[in-house]
Amino acid sequence: MSKQILTSRERNIFQELIKNKTTKEIASELGISEKTVRNHISNTMQKLGVKGRASAVVELIKLKEISLEED
């Protein structure tokens, strides 16, 4: 796939989500608010047409947008 779906920030957030990090932990790590983290997650779910973070993660892995491998 040549065109990436996620922005680099969205990708960072989902890479942290699959490490079982909370919204609060991700916000703290990236230096942004929890609301901003939730907005990025919501935007991604909307782009993918899925409901829920788990569904978004599954789709993003299928699309090779994120990986379960450690960076």
Secondary structure, DSSP 8 states (H G I E B T S, - for coil): --S-SS-HHHHHHHHHHTTT--HHHHHHHHTS-HHHHHHHHHHHHHHHT-SSHHHHHHHHHHTTSS-SS--
